[in-house]
């Protein structure tokens, strides 16, 4: 995947499919990772592109009061 292709696929509505209601997955993923303090990594392979996401398990900014009380 080139940097131009990457920019395209993270644009809302971008898709390789010829069906309606496609092209939101990577946009939603990117938004969710931003909200959760996560990251994604891209690995290009002969078979295509592999994306790995990492979401912090214990992020105090994204826990409920009950979760914080049970953790102490």
CHARMM internal coordinates of N, CA and C (Angstrom, degrees):
IC EDIT
DIST 1 N 1 CA 1.4407
DIST 1 CA 1 C 1.5268
ANGL 1 N 1 CA 1 C 107.30
DIST 1 C 2 N 1.2898
ANGL 1 CA 1 C 2 N 115.93
DIHE 1 N 1 CA 1 C 2 N 125.97
DIST 2 N 2 CA 1.4583
ANGL 1 C 2 N 2 CA 120.19
DIHE 1 CA 1 C 2 N 2 CA 177.72
DIST 2 CA 2 C 1.5233
ANGL 2 N 2 CA 2 C 109.99
DIHE 1 C 2 N 2 CA 2 C -80.34
DIST 2 C 3 N 1.3218
ANGL 2 CA 2 C 3 N 117.06
DIHE 2 N 2 CA 2 C 3 N 167.27
DIST 3 N 3 CA 1.4674
ANGL 2 C 3 N 3 CA 119.54
DIHE 2 CA 2 C 3 N 3 CA 178.40
DIST 3 CA 3 C 1.5275
ANGL 3 N 3 CA 3 C 110.79
DIHE 2 C 3 N 3 CA 3 C -65.16
DIST 3 C 4 N 1.3284
ANGL 3 CA 3 C 4 N 118.07
DIHE 3 N 3 CA 3 C 4 N -30.71
DIST 4 N 4 CA 1.4646
ANGL 3 C 4 N 4 CA 121.47
DIHE 3 CA 3 C 4 N 4 CA 176.19
DIST 4 CA 4 C 1.5269
ANGL 4 N 4 CA 4 C 110.87
DIHE 3 C 4 N 4 CA 4 C -67.56
DIST 4 C 5 N 1.3262
ANGL 4 CA 4 C 5 N 116.45
DIHE 4 N 4 CA 4 C 5 N -42.53
DIST 5 N 5 CA 1.4678
ANGL 4 C 5 N 5 CA 120.56
DIHE 4 CA 4 C 5 N 5 CA 177.25
DIST 5 CA 5 C 1.5250
ANGL 5 N 5 CA 5 C 110.57
DIHE 4 C 5 N 5 CA 5 C -64.53
DIST 5 C 6 N 1.3153
ANGL 5 CA 5 C 6 N 116.66
DIHE 5 N 5 CA 5 C 6 N -41.45
DIST 6 N 6 CA 1.4599
ANGL 5 C 6 N 6 CA 120.40
DIHE 5 CA 5 C 6 N 6 CA 178.72
DIST 6 CA 6 C 1.5293
ANGL 6 N 6 CA 6 C 110.48
DIHE 5 C 6 N 6 CA 6 C -60.09
DIST 6 C 7 N 1.3123
ANGL 6 CA 6 C 7 N 117.07
DIHE 6 N 6 CA 6 C 7 N -46.06
DIST 7 N 7 CA 1.4709
ANGL 6 C 7 N 7 CA 121.00
DIHE 6 CA 6 C 7 N 7 CA 178.60
DIST 7 CA 7 C 1.5293
ANGL 7 N 7 CA 7 C 110.14
DIHE 6 C 7 N 7 CA 7 C -59.69
DIST 7 C 8 N 1.3314
ANGL 7 CA 7 C 8 N 116.97
DIHE 7 N 7 CA 7 C 8 N -41.39
DIST 8 N 8 CA 1.4649
ANGL 7 C 8 N 8 CA 120.79
DIHE 7 CA 7 C 8 N 8 CA 179.21
DIST 8 CA 8 C 1.5289
ANGL 8 N 8 CA 8 C 111.68
DIHE 7 C 8 N 8 CA 8 C -63.87
DIST 8 C 9 N 1.3288
ANGL 8 CA 8 C 9 N 117.48
DIHE 8 N 8 CA 8 C 9 N -47.49
DIST 9 N 9 CA 1.4610
ANGL 8 C 9 N 9 CA 120.70
DIHE 8 CA 8 C 9 N 9 CA -174.08
DIST 9 CA 9 C 1.5254
ANGL 9 N 9 CA 9 C 113.31
DIHE 8 C 9 N 9 CA 9 C -70.24
DIST 9 C 10 N 1.3271
ANGL 9 CA 9 C 10 N 117.80
DIHE 9 N 9 CA 9 C 10 N -17.32
DIST 10 N 10 CA 1.4552
ANGL 9 C 10 N 10 CA 120.15
DIHE 9 CA 9 C 10 N 10 CA 175.65
DIST 10 CA 10 C 1.5311
ANGL 10 N 10 CA 10 C 111.54
DIHE 9 C 10 N 10 CA 10 C -95.14
DIST 10 C 11 N 1.3160
ANGL 10 CA 10 C 11 N 116.35
DIHE 10 N 10 CA 10 C 11 N 12.45
DIST 11 N 11 CA 1.4598
ANGL 10 C 11 N 11 CA 122.29
DIHE 10 CA 10 C 11 N 11 CA 174.77
DIST 11 CA 11 C 1.5257
ANGL 11 N 11 CA 11 C 107.66
DIHE 10 C 11 N 11 CA 11 C -95.12
DIST 11 C 12 N 1.3320
ANGL 11 CA 11 C 12 N 116.96
DIHE 11 N 11 CA 11 C 12 N 134.41
DIST 12 N 12 CA 1.4619
ANGL 11 C 12 N 12 CA 120.69
DIHE 11 CA 11 C 12 N 12 CA -178.88
DIST 12 CA 12 C 1.5261
ANGL 12 N 12 CA 12 C 110.68
DIHE 11 C 12 N 12 CA 12 C -56.67
DIST 12 C 13 N 1.3224
ANGL 12 CA 12 C 13 N 115.74
DIHE 12 N 12 CA 12 C 13 N 128.83
DIST 13 N 13 CA 1.4600
ANGL 12 C 13 N 13 CA 122.19
DIHE 12 CA 12 C 13 N 13 CA 178.71
DIST 13 CA 13 C 1.5155
ANGL 13 N 13 CA 13 C 114.30
DIHE 12 C 13 N 13 CA 13 C 93.78
DIST 13 C 14 N 1.3343
ANGL 13 CA 13 C 14 N 118.08
DIHE 13 N 13 CA 13 C 14 N -8.87
DIST 14 N 14 CA 1.4629
ANGL 13 C 14 N 14 CA 120.74
DIHE 13 CA 13 C 14 N 14 CA 179.11
DIST 14 CA 14 C 1.5215
ANGL 14 N 14 CA 14 C 109.77
DIHE 13 C 14 N 14 CA 14 C -69.53
DIST 14 C 15 N 1.3254
ANGL 14 CA 14 C 15 N 116.95
DIHE 14 N 14 CA 14 C 15 N 134.13
DIST 15 N 15 CA 1.4569
ANGL 14 C 15 N 15 CA 120.51
DIHE 14 CA 14 C 15 N 15 CA -178.63
DIST 15 CA 15 C 1.5272
ANGL 15 N 15 CA 15 C 110.45
DIHE 14 C 15 N 15 CA 15 C -158.98
DIST 15 C 16 N 1.3078
ANGL 15 CA 15 C 16 N 114.55
DIHE 15 N 15 CA 15 C 16 N 159.27
DIST 16 N 16 CA 1.4623
ANGL 15 C 16 N 16 CA 120.81
DIHE 15 CA 15 C 16 N 16 CA 171.22
DIST 16 CA 16 C 1.5176
ANGL 16 N 16 CA 16 C 109.98
DIHE 15 C 16 N 16 CA 16 C -101.46
DIST 16 C 17 N 1.3274
ANGL 16 CA 16 C 17 N 116.86
DIHE 16 N 16 CA 16 C 17 N -2.40
DIST 17 N 17 CA 1.4666
ANGL 16 C 17 N 17 CA 122.47
DIHE 16 CA 16 C 17 N 17 CA -177.54
DIST 17 CA 17 C 1.5270
ANGL 17 N 17 CA 17 C 110.50
DIHE 16 C 17 N 17 CA 17 C -88.56
DIST 17 C 18 N 1.3180
ANGL 17 CA 17 C 18 N 116.03
DIHE 17 N 17 CA 17 C 18 N 155.75
DIST 18 N 18 CA 1.4598
ANGL 17 C 18 N 18 CA 121.89
DIHE 17 CA 17 C 18 N 18 CA 176.99
DIST 18 CA 18 C 1.5194
ANGL 18 N 18 CA 18 C 110.98
DIHE 17 C 18 N 18 CA 18 C -107.28
DIST 18 C 19 N 1.3231
ANGL 18 CA 18 C 19 N 115.81
DIHE 18 N 18 CA 18 C 19 N 36.37
DIST 19 N 19 CA 1.4569
ANGL 18 C 19 N 19 CA 121.49
DIHE 18 CA 18 C 19 N 19 CA -178.33
DIST 19 CA 19 C 1.5258
ANGL 19 N 19 CA 19 C 108.89
DIHE 18 C 19 N 19 CA 19 C -124.55
DIST 19 C 20 N 1.3300
ANGL 19 CA 19 C 20 N 117.39
DIHE 19 N 19 CA 19 C 20 N 150.43
DIST 20 N 20 CA 1.4604
ANGL 19 C 20 N 20 CA 118.54
DIHE 19 CA 19 C 20 N 20 CA 173.93
DIST 20 CA 20 C 1.5234
ANGL 20 N 20 CA 20 C 110.74
DIHE 19 C 20 N 20 CA 20 C -69.16
DIST 20 C 21 N 1.2948
ANGL 20 CA 20 C 21 N 117.15
DIHE 20 N 20 CA 20 C 21 N 163.79
DIST 21 N 21 CA 1.4601
ANGL 20 C 21 N 21 CA 124.66
DIHE 20 CA 20 C 21 N 21 CA 177.37
DIST 21 CA 21 C 1.5218
ANGL 21 N 21 CA 21 C 113.13
DIHE 20 C 21 N 21 CA 21 C 67.44
DIST 21 C 22 N 1.2984
ANGL 21 CA 21 C 22 N 117.54
DIHE 21 N 21 CA 21 C 22 N 32.15
DIST 22 N 22 CA 1.4603
ANGL 21 C 22 N 22 CA 122.49
DIHE 21 CA 21 C 22 N 22 CA 173.86
DIST 22 CA 22 C 1.5200
ANGL 22 N 22 CA 22 C 107.91
DIHE 21 C 22 N 22 CA 22 C -119.55
DIST 22 C 23 N 1.3178
ANGL 22 CA 22 C 23 N 115.79
DIHE 22 N 22 CA 22 C 23 N 162.97
DIST 23 N 23 CA 1.4514
ANGL 22 C 23 N 23 CA 120.25
DIHE 22 CA 22 C 23 N 23 CA 173.64
DIST 23 CA 23 C 1.5135
ANGL 23 N 23 CA 23 C 115.06
DIHE 22 C 23 N 23 CA 23 C 96.45
DIST 23 C 24 N 1.3247
ANGL 23 CA 23 C 24 N 117.71
DIHE 23 N 23 CA 23 C 24 N 20.50
DIST 24 N 24 CA 1.4640
ANGL 23 C 24 N 24 CA 119.94
DIHE 23 CA 23 C 24 N 24 CA 178.61
DIST 24 CA 24 C 1.5252
ANGL 24 N 24 CA 24 C 112.65
DIHE 23 C 24 N 24 CA 24 C -112.90
DIST 24 C 25 N 1.3024
ANGL 24 CA 24 C 25 N 117.82
DIHE 24 N 24 CA 24 C 25 N -18.50
DIST 25 N 25 CA 1.4623
ANGL 24 C 25 N 25 CA 121.64
DIHE 24 CA 24 C 25 N 25 CA -171.84
DIST 25 CA 25 C 1.5124
ANGL 25 N 25 CA 25 C 115.06
DIHE 24 C 25 N 25 CA 25 C -56.50
DIST 25 C 26 N 1.3152
ANGL 25 CA 25 C 26 N 118.30
DIHE 25 N 25 CA 25 C 26 N -51.72
DIST 26 N 26 CA 1.4576
ANGL 25 C 26 N 26 CA 119.73
DIHE 25 CA 25 C 26 N 26 CA -177.59
DIST 26 CA 26 C 1.5179
ANGL 26 N 26 CA 26 C 111.82
DIHE 25 C 26 N 26 CA 26 C -70.85
DIST 26 C 27 N 1.3261
ANGL 26 CA 26 C 27 N 117.11
DIHE 26 N 26 CA 26 C 27 N -32.28
DIST 27 N 27 CA 1.4645
ANGL 26 C 27 N 27 CA 120.43
DIHE 26 CA 26 C 27 N 27 CA 176.61
DIST 27 CA 27 C 1.5177
ANGL 27 N 27 CA 27 C 110.29
DIHE 26 C 27 N 27 CA 27 C -65.38
DIST 27 C 28 N 1.3290
ANGL 27 CA 27 C 28 N 116.62
DIHE 27 N 27 CA 27 C 28 N -44.67
DIST 28 N 28 CA 1.4606
ANGL 27 C 28 N 28 CA 121.04
DIHE 27 CA 27 C 28 N 28 CA 178.37
DIST 28 CA 28 C 1.5283
ANGL 28 N 28 CA 28 C 110.13
DIHE 27 C 28 N 28 CA 28 C -64.93
DIST 28 C 29 N 1.3288
ANGL 28 CA 28 C 29 N 117.50
DIHE 28 N 28 CA 28 C 29 N -42.26
DIST 29 N 29 CA 1.4571
ANGL 28 C 29 N 29 CA 121.39
DIHE 28 CA 28 C 29 N 29 CA 179.16
DIST 29 CA 29 C 1.5229
ANGL 29 N 29 CA 29 C 110.50
DIHE 28 C 29 N 29 CA 29 C -59.78
DIST 29 C 30 N 1.3068
ANGL 29 CA 29 C 30 N 117.13
DIHE 29 N 29 CA 29 C 30 N -46.14
DIST 30 N 30 CA 1.4588
ANGL 29 C 30 N 30 CA 121.26
DIHE 29 CA 29 C 30 N 30 CA -178.33
DIST 30 CA 30 C 1.5340
ANGL 30 N 30 CA 30 C 110.75
DIHE 29 C 30 N 30 CA 30 C -63.12
DIST 30 C 31 N 1.3134
ANGL 30 CA 30 C 31 N 117.25
DIHE 30 N 30 CA 30 C 31 N -41.47
DIST 31 N 31 CA 1.4615
ANGL 30 C 31 N 31 CA 121.05
DIHE 30 CA 30 C 31 N 31 CA 178.45
DIST 31 CA 31 C 1.5312
ANGL 31 N 31 CA 31 C 110.56
DIHE 30 C 31 N 31 CA 31 C -64.84
DIST 31 C 32 N 1.3261
ANGL 31 CA 31 C 32 N 117.36
DIHE 31 N 31 CA 31 C 32 N -45.53
DIST 32 N 32 CA 1.4658
ANGL 31 C 32 N 32 CA 121.31
DIHE 31 CA 31 C 32 N 32 CA -179.77
DIST 32 CA 32 C 1.5236
ANGL 32 N 32 CA 32 C 111.03
DIHE 31 C 32 N 32 CA 32 C -62.49
DIST 32 C 33 N 1.3156
ANGL 32 CA 32 C 33 N 117.29
DIHE 32 N 32 CA 32 C 33 N -43.35
DIST 33 N 33 CA 1.4645
ANGL 32 C 33 N 33 CA 120.00
DIHE 32 CA 32 C 33 N 33 CA 179.07
DIST 33 CA 33 C 1.5154
ANGL 33 N 33 CA 33 C 111.07
DIHE 32 C 33 N 33 CA 33 C -62.50
DIST 33 C 34 N 1.3090
ANGL 33 CA 33 C 34 N 116.71
DIHE 33 N 33 CA 33 C 34 N -38.10
DIST 34 N 34 CA 1.4552
ANGL 33 C 34 N 34 CA 120.82
DIHE 33 CA 33 C 34 N 34 CA 177.80
DIST 34 CA 34 C 1.5247
ANGL 34 N 34 CA 34 C 110.50
DIHE 33 C 34 N 34 CA 34 C -62.25
DIST 34 C 35 N 1.3247
ANGL 34 CA 34 C 35 N 116.62
DIHE 34 N 34 CA 34 C 35 N -43.59
DIST 35 N 35 CA 1.4622
ANGL 34 C 35 N 35 CA 121.74
DIHE 34 CA 34 C 35 N 35 CA -179.68
DIST 35 CA 35 C 1.5323
ANGL 35 N 35 CA 35 C 111.74
DIHE 34 C 35 N 35 CA 35 C -67.63
DIST 35 C 36 N 1.3182
ANGL 35 CA 35 C 36 N 117.77
DIHE 35 N 35 CA 35 C 36 N -32.71
DIST 36 N 36 CA 1.4624
ANGL 35 C 36 N 36 CA 122.58
DIHE 35 CA 35 C 36 N 36 CA -175.69
DIST 36 CA 36 C 1.5271
ANGL 36 N 36 CA 36 C 114.08
DIHE 35 C 36 N 36 CA 36 C -95.00
DIST 36 C 37 N 1.3188
ANGL 36 CA 36 C 37 N 116.42
DIHE 36 N 36 CA 36 C 37 N -2.42
DIST 37 N 37 CA 1.4578
ANGL 36 C 37 N 37 CA 119.29
DIHE 36 CA 36 C 37 N 37 CA -177.84
DIST 37 CA 37 C 1.5112
ANGL 37 N 37 CA 37 C 112.65
DIHE 36 C 37 N 37 CA 37 C 74.70
DIST 37 C 38 N 1.3269
ANGL 37 CA 37 C 38 N 116.64
DIHE 37 N 37 CA 37 C 38 N 24.10
DIST 38 N 38 CA 1.4604
ANGL 37 C 38 N 38 CA 121.30
DIHE 37 CA 37 C 38 N 38 CA -178.89
DIST 38 CA 38 C 1.5159
ANGL 38 N 38 CA 38 C 112.60
DIHE 37 C 38 N 38 CA 38 C -91.48
DIST 38 C 39 N 1.3151
ANGL 38 CA 38 C 39 N 114.86
DIHE 38 N 38 CA 38 C 39 N 177.78
DIST 39 N 39 CA 1.4597
ANGL 38 C 39 N 39 CA 122.12
DIHE 38 CA 38 C 39 N 39 CA 179.78
DIST 39 CA 39 C 1.5234
ANGL 39 N 39 CA 39 C 109.28
DIHE 38 C 39 N 39 CA 39 C -139.57
DIST 39 C 40 N 1.3127
ANGL 39 CA 39 C 40 N 116.07
DIHE 39 N 39 CA 39 C 40 N 161.61
DIST 40 N 40 CA 1.4572
ANGL 39 C 40 N 40 CA 120.31
DIHE 39 CA 39 C 40 N 40 CA 173.44
DIST 40 CA 40 C 1.5095
ANGL 40 N 40 CA 40 C 108.42
DIHE 39 C 40 N 40 CA 40 C -131.28
DIST 40 C 41 N 1.3240
ANGL 40 CA 40 C 41 N 114.35
DIHE 40 N 40 CA 40 C 41 N 151.81
DIST 41 N 41 CA 1.4609
ANGL 40 C 41 N 41 CA 122.10
DIHE 40 CA 40 C 41 N 41 CA -178.32
DIST 41 CA 41 C 1.5148
ANGL 41 N 41 CA 41 C 108.62
DIHE 40 C 41 N 41 CA 41 C -130.01
DIST 41 C 42 N 1.2966
ANGL 41 CA 41 C 42 N 116.22
DIHE 41 N 41 CA 41 C 42 N 140.66
DIST 42 N 42 CA 1.4607
ANGL 41 C 42 N 42 CA 122.22
DIHE 41 CA 41 C 42 N 42 CA -179.15
DIST 42 CA 42 C 1.5213
ANGL 42 N 42 CA 42 C 109.60
DIHE 41 C 42 N 42 CA 42 C -112.76
DIST 42 C 43 N 1.3232
ANGL 42 CA 42 C 43 N 115.71
DIHE 42 N 42 CA 42 C 43 N 134.62
DIST 43 N 43 CA 1.4554
ANGL 42 C 43 N 43 CA 122.04
DIHE 42 CA 42 C 43 N 43 CA 174.15
DIST 43 CA 43 C 1.5235
ANGL 43 N 43 CA 43 C 107.23
DIHE 42 C 43 N 43 CA 43 C -126.59
DIST 43 C 44 N 1.3077
ANGL 43 CA 43 C 44 N 116.63
DIHE 43 N 43 CA 43 C 44 N 120.58
DIST 44 N 44 CA 1.4631
ANGL 43 C 44 N 44 CA 120.82
DIHE 43 CA 43 C 44 N 44 CA 177.91
DIST 44 CA 44 C 1.5193
ANGL 44 N 44 CA 44 C 108.71
DIHE 43 C 44 N 44 CA 44 C -88.01
DIST 44 C 45 N 1.3293
ANGL 44 CA 44 C 45 N 114.92
DIHE 44 N 44 CA 44 C 45 N 132.59
DIST 45 N 45 CA 1.4650
ANGL 44 C 45 N 45 CA 121.97
DIHE 44 CA 44 C 45 N 45 CA -179.80
DIST 45 CA 45 C 1.5180
ANGL 45 N 45 CA 45 C 108.87
DIHE 44 C 45 N 45 CA 45 C -129.14
DIST 45 C 46 N 1.2986
ANGL 45 CA 45 C 46 N 116.41
DIHE 45 N 45 CA 45 C 46 N 168.15
DIST 46 N 46 CA 1.4603
ANGL 45 C 46 N 46 CA 120.17
DIHE 45 CA 45 C 46 N 46 CA 177.70
DIST 46 CA 46 C 1.5226
ANGL 46 N 46 CA 46 C 111.44
DIHE 45 C 46 N 46 CA 46 C -60.40
DIST 46 C 47 N 1.3522
ANGL 46 CA 46 C 47 N 115.95
DIHE 46 N 46 CA 46 C 47 N -35.17
DIST 47 N 47 CA 1.4624
ANGL 46 C 47 N 47 CA 120.95
DIHE 46 CA 46 C 47 N 47 CA -177.24
DIST 47 CA 47 C 1.5312
ANGL 47 N 47 CA 47 C 112.21
DIHE 46 C 47 N 47 CA 47 C -79.63
DIST 47 C 48 N 1.3146
ANGL 47 CA 47 C 48 N 117.90
DIHE 47 N 47 CA 47 C 48 N -12.75
DIST 48 N 48 CA 1.4589
ANGL 47 C 48 N 48 CA 121.56
DIHE 47 CA 47 C 48 N 48 CA -177.18
DIST 48 CA 48 C 1.5163
ANGL 48 N 48 CA 48 C 110.46
DIHE 47 C 48 N 48 CA 48 C 145.80
DIST 48 C 49 N 1.2918
ANGL 48 CA 48 C 49 N 116.42
DIHE 48 N 48 CA 48 C 49 N -156.52
DIST 49 N 49 CA 1.4556
ANGL 48 C 49 N 49 CA 122.32
DIHE 48 CA 48 C 49 N 49 CA -177.34
DIST 49 CA 49 C 1.5221
ANGL 49 N 49 CA 49 C 110.16
DIHE 48 C 49 N 49 CA 49 C -109.69
DIST 49 C 50 N 1.3160
ANGL 49 CA 49 C 50 N 116.43
DIHE 49 N 49 CA 49 C 50 N 135.41
DIST 50 N 50 CA 1.4584
ANGL 49 C 50 N 50 CA 122.73
DIHE 49 CA 49 C 50 N 50 CA 177.26
DIST 50 CA 50 C 1.5296
ANGL 50 N 50 CA 50 C 107.51
DIHE 49 C 50 N 50 CA 50 C -110.36
DIST 50 C 51 N 1.3332
ANGL 50 CA 50 C 51 N 116.20
DIHE 50 N 50 CA 50 C 51 N 129.40
DIST 51 N 51 CA 1.4590
ANGL 50 C 51 N 51 CA 120.68
DIHE 50 CA 50 C 51 N 51 CA 177.17
DIST 51 CA 51 C 1.5181
ANGL 51 N 51 CA 51 C 108.32
DIHE 50 C 51 N 51 CA 51 C -115.24
DIST 51 C 52 N 1.3182
ANGL 51 CA 51 C 52 N 115.08
DIHE 51 N 51 CA 51 C 52 N 132.63
DIST 52 N 52 CA 1.4501
ANGL 51 C 52 N 52 CA 122.38
DIHE 51 CA 51 C 52 N 52 CA 178.22
DIST 52 CA 52 C 1.5163
ANGL 52 N 52 CA 52 C 107.50
DIHE 51 C 52 N 52 CA 52 C -118.11
DIST 52 C 53 N 1.3311
ANGL 52 CA 52 C 53 N 116.49
DIHE 52 N 52 CA 52 C 53 N 134.80
DIST 53 N 53 CA 1.4570
ANGL 52 C 53 N 53 CA 119.47
DIHE 52 CA 52 C 53 N 53 CA 177.04
DIST 53 CA 53 C 1.5144
ANGL 53 N 53 CA 53 C 109.42
DIHE 52 C 53 N 53 CA 53 C -112.73
DIST 53 C 54 N 1.3230
ANGL 53 CA 53 C 54 N 115.42
DIHE 53 N 53 CA 53 C 54 N 149.11
DIST 54 N 54 CA 1.4619
ANGL 53 C 54 N 54 CA 122.09
DIHE 53 CA 53 C 54 N 54 CA 177.38
DIST 54 CA 54 C 1.5199
ANGL 54 N 54 CA 54 C 107.58
DIHE 53 C 54 N 54 CA 54 C -130.22
DIST 54 C 55 N 1.3348
ANGL 54 CA 54 C 55 N 115.74
DIHE 54 N 54 CA 54 C 55 N 125.10
DIST 55 N 55 CA 1.4622
ANGL 54 C 55 N 55 CA 122.14
DIHE 54 CA 54 C 55 N 55 CA 179.57
DIST 55 CA 55 C 1.5225
ANGL 55 N 55 CA 55 C 107.38
DIHE 54 C 55 N 55 CA 55 C -121.44
DIST 55 C 56 N 1.3228
ANGL 55 CA 55 C 56 N 117.91
DIHE 55 N 55 CA 55 C 56 N 124.92
DIST 56 N 56 CA 1.4619
ANGL 55 C 56 N 56 CA 119.73
DIHE 55 CA 55 C 56 N 56 CA 179.35
DIST 56 CA 56 C 1.5281
ANGL 56 N 56 CA 56 C 110.88
DIHE 55 C 56 N 56 CA 56 C -59.32
DIST 56 C 57 N 1.3146
ANGL 56 CA 56 C 57 N 116.25
DIHE 56 N 56 CA 56 C 57 N 133.37
DIST 57 N 57 CA 1.4592
ANGL 56 C 57 N 57 CA 120.96
DIHE 56 CA 56 C 57 N 57 CA -178.91
DIST 57 CA 57 C 1.5203
ANGL 57 N 57 CA 57 C 111.43
DIHE 56 C 57 N 57 CA 57 C -72.31
DIST 57 C 58 N 1.3050
ANGL 57 CA 57 C 58 N 117.06
DIHE 57 N 57 CA 57 C 58 N -42.92
DIST 58 N 58 CA 1.4651
ANGL 57 C 58 N 58 CA 121.10
DIHE 57 CA 57 C 58 N 58 CA -175.44
DIST 58 CA 58 C 1.5196
ANGL 58 N 58 CA 58 C 109.90
DIHE 57 C 58 N 58 CA 58 C -119.82
DIST 58 C 59 N 1.3109
ANGL 58 CA 58 C 59 N 116.11
DIHE 58 N 58 CA 58 C 59 N 86.94
DIST 59 N 59 CA 1.4554
ANGL 58 C 59 N 59 CA 121.19
DIHE 58 CA 58 C 59 N 59 CA 177.68
DIST 59 CA 59 C 1.5232
ANGL 59 N 59 CA 59 C 106.96
DIHE 58 C 59 N 59 CA 59 C -111.85
DIST 59 C 60 N 1.3438
ANGL 59 CA 59 C 60 N 118.92
DIHE 59 N 59 CA 59 C 60 N 107.42
DIST 60 N 60 CA 1.4581
ANGL 59 C 60 N 60 CA 121.65
DIHE 59 CA 59 C 60 N 60 CA -175.60
DIST 60 CA 60 C 1.5263
ANGL 60 N 60 CA 60 C 113.67
DIHE 59 C 60 N 60 CA 60 C -56.12
DIST 60 C 61 N 1.3132
ANGL 60 CA 60 C 61 N 118.12
DIHE 60 N 60 CA 60 C 61 N -26.69
DIST 61 N 61 CA 1.4543
ANGL 60 C 61 N 61 CA 120.71
DIHE 60 CA 60 C 61 N 61 CA 179.80
DIST 61 CA 61 C 1.5210
ANGL 61 N 61 CA 61 C 112.07
DIHE 60 C 61 N 61 CA 61 C -69.88
DIST 61 C 62 N 1.3293
ANGL 61 CA 61 C 62 N 117.52
DIHE 61 N 61 CA 61 C 62 N -18.29
DIST 62 N 62 CA 1.4565
ANGL 61 C 62 N 62 CA 121.43
DIHE 61 CA 61 C 62 N 62 CA -174.32
DIST 62 CA 62 C 1.5307
ANGL 62 N 62 CA 62 C 112.58
DIHE 61 C 62 N 62 CA 62 C -121.15
DIST 62 C 63 N 1.3139
ANGL 62 CA 62 C 63 N 116.52
DIHE 62 N 62 CA 62 C 63 N 30.93
DIST 63 N 63 CA 1.4495
ANGL 62 C 63 N 63 CA 119.58
DIHE 62 CA 62 C 63 N 63 CA 176.43
DIST 63 CA 63 C 1.5193
ANGL 63 N 63 CA 63 C 109.24
DIHE 62 C 63 N 63 CA 63 C -115.91
DIST 63 C 64 N 1.3064
ANGL 63 CA 63 C 64 N 116.01
DIHE 63 N 63 CA 63 C 64 N 156.16
DIST 64 N 64 CA 1.4591
ANGL 63 C 64 N 64 CA 120.86
DIHE 63 CA 63 C 64 N 64 CA 178.25
DIST 64 CA 64 C 1.5283
ANGL 64 N 64 CA 64 C 109.32
DIHE 63 C 64 N 64 CA 64 C -84.40
DIST 64 C 65 N 1.3245
ANGL 64 CA 64 C 65 N 116.47
DIHE 64 N 64 CA 64 C 65 N 164.22
DIST 65 N 65 CA 1.4611
ANGL 64 C 65 N 65 CA 120.98
DIHE 64 CA 64 C 65 N 65 CA 178.13
DIST 65 CA 65 C 1.5278
ANGL 65 N 65 CA 65 C 110.00
DIHE 64 C 65 N 65 CA 65 C -59.25
DIST 65 C 66 N 1.3357
ANGL 65 CA 65 C 66 N 116.82
DIHE 65 N 65 CA 65 C 66 N -40.44
DIST 66 N 66 CA 1.4704
ANGL 65 C 66 N 66 CA 120.54
DIHE 65 CA 65 C 66 N 66 CA 179.56
DIST 66 CA 66 C 1.5234
ANGL 66 N 66 CA 66 C 111.10
DIHE 65 C 66 N 66 CA 66 C -62.74
DIST 66 C 67 N 1.3312
ANGL 66 CA 66 C 67 N 117.40
DIHE 66 N 66 CA 66 C 67 N -41.89
DIST 67 N 67 CA 1.4717
ANGL 66 C 67 N 67 CA 120.48
DIHE 66 CA 66 C 67 N 67 CA 178.78
DIST 67 CA 67 C 1.5267
ANGL 67 N 67 CA 67 C 110.48
DIHE 66 C 67 N 67 CA 67 C -63.77
DIST 67 C 68 N 1.3307
ANGL 67 CA 67 C 68 N 117.67
DIHE 67 N 67 CA 67 C 68 N -39.05
DIST 68 N 68 CA 1.4530
ANGL 67 C 68 N 68 CA 120.41
DIHE 67 CA 67 C 68 N 68 CA 178.54
DIST 68 CA 68 C 1.5173
ANGL 68 N 68 CA 68 C 111.48
DIHE 67 C 68 N 68 CA 68 C -66.89
DIST 68 C 69 N 1.3271
ANGL 68 CA 68 C 69 N 117.77
DIHE 68 N 68 CA 68 C 69 N -39.21
DIST 69 N 69 CA 1.4678
ANGL 68 C 69 N 69 CA 121.29
DIHE 68 CA 68 C 69 N 69 CA 178.90
DIST 69 CA 69 C 1.5217
ANGL 69 N 69 CA 69 C 110.64
DIHE 68 C 69 N 69 CA 69 C -65.58
DIST 69 C 70 N 1.3267
ANGL 69 CA 69 C 70 N 117.98
DIHE 69 N 69 CA 69 C 70 N -41.06
DIST 70 N 70 CA 1.4656
ANGL 69 C 70 N 70 CA 121.54
DIHE 69 CA 69 C 70 N 70 CA -178.96
DIST 70 CA 70 C 1.5136
ANGL 70 N 70 CA 70 C 112.24
DIHE 69 C 70 N 70 CA 70 C -71.78
DIST 70 C 71 N 1.3144
ANGL 70 CA 70 C 71 N 116.97
DIHE 70 N 70 CA 70 C 71 N -21.25
DIST 71 N 71 CA 1.4563
ANGL 70 C 71 N 71 CA 120.96
DIHE 70 CA 70 C 71 N 71 CA -177.39
DIST 71 CA 71 C 1.5236
ANGL 71 N 71 CA 71 C 111.06
DIHE 70 C 71 N 71 CA 71 C -79.57
DIST 71 C 72 N 1.3138
ANGL 71 CA 71 C 72 N 117.89
DIHE 71 N 71 CA 71 C 72 N -31.39
DIST 72 N 72 CA 1.4746
ANGL 71 C 72 N 72 CA 121.81
DIHE 71 CA 71 C 72 N 72 CA -176.01
DIST 72 CA 72 C 1.4916
ANGL 72 N 72 CA 72 C 113.51
DIHE 71 C 72 N 72 CA 72 C -71.84
END
COOR INIT
IC SEED 1 N 1 CA 1 C
IC BUILD
